[in-house]
Amino acid sequence: ATGVSVGRHDITWNPKLSTSVSYIPFGLISGDRRGVSSTFSHSLKMGRIDWAGNFRKGYTVSLSNSNSYSFNTGVFTPIVEFNTQYFNTWGWGALNSRLKGFYRFTGDSDNVGGPLRGILDNRIDNVESGVYLNVDLPFKMWIWFMSRWFEGHLSPFVDIAMFRYTDGSSQLNPFWYSGGIEAFAFPKAARSFYLRISAGIDMQAFLEDFSLSAVAPRDSKSRLELFIGLGHHY
């Protein structure tokens, strides 16, 4: 990586060249994923995010481009992505936000629901481009007898996205949008090791019938998503 300074801001350029071979032991890989592929990618990034207790403060802006070539299919795939994040805190609570998107010049992307908590990844396929917005409002909560060893946070969230599909259509109305709540447990002896539990729901489906258990009318798939793991969503 290399960097330059523009006024008070440092901009970092990070180039990368890689080669990969797709392989599944004792399994079969689809034809478009077989063989060797090489990728040249590079990114520009500026900004800084600091920890303020167990909250974050600051911003980052990044623009990246990856260019992959499959020696098996002869397909060249350039993709452009952007990612902006902003965090602020007022002591007992915080605002976390992210705006990101991508555009594929050729082909399509599948399973692109990852940034939407409450929307299963495999519900969104055949996408040419997309834009996501995530907003979280975490605040401190009391964990009763465990407060001596842990700090707890609750965080309601809203995620919104729209996509353009490879057939030229756009999912503008309705948007994909979801909401829910996350809970965090930060060990006071090891603050970098923290647990996140996230429960999200497809709000478009929920507002149609106010059911938590029924499948989503849009595609007859689950309208709920639960995650238990380490680290923030972004």
Secondary structure, DSSP 8 states (H G I E B T S, - for coil): -EEEEETTEEEEEEEEEEEEE---TTS---GGG-SEEEEEEEEEEEEEEEEETTEEEEEEEEEEEEEEEETTT--EEEEEEEEEEEEEE-SSBEEEEEEEEEEESSS-B----TTSTTS-GGG--SEEEEEEEEEE--EEE--GGGTTTEEEEEEEEEEEEEEEETTS-B--SS-EEEEEEEEEEEETT-TTS-EEEEEEEEHHHHHHH--SSSB-TTTSSBSEEEEEEES---
